[in-house]
Amino acid sequence: MKKLYFYLIILVLIFVPNMIVDAASPVLIYEFYGNGCPHCTNSFVWFDYIEEEYGNYFDLVKLEVWYNQDNSKLMMEVGKALGDNVSGVPYIVVGDKSFIGFGETSKKEILDQILLEYENINRGTKASKTIYDYKIKNGFNINSKFITNISNSIYIVFDNVMDNVINKAR
């Protein structure tokens, strides 16, 4: 049995480094929005506008909160993890930096944060981890798109797997 764990550890050590986020992978942006919110609509138009030039730098994950109570609770959990008192939408999270509301002044700040996170191999993962943990805790069906969208925190999953394997091998 210990041999099995040993080989499993070796396999994980071979494949996990290739799965960890590198600086060239897109930055996940979480936007919590309200359906019908004009500021949210403006942010979507802006993200579409910058996509031609900066589309390789980010992936936008949209989570509607006015008509989806699960997403609303999730927004509060992410806000809590980032130390924010979320009082409105859009609530945009880039790495571990958040933006409440959207307007002309936030465009440059958000774009600067996207570029900063894109170059940062040690990207902030509080939001991704919080979303992943919330979805697991609340029994959400995790589909392949969700797993893809959580690529920034995939190492967390493998870290937990490794902990379990090592503990069982002892």
Salt bridges, closest charged atoms under 4 A:
GLU104 OE2 - LYS107 NZ 2.76
ASP112 OD2 - LYS108 NZ 2.83
ASP133 OD2 - LYS129 NZ 2.53
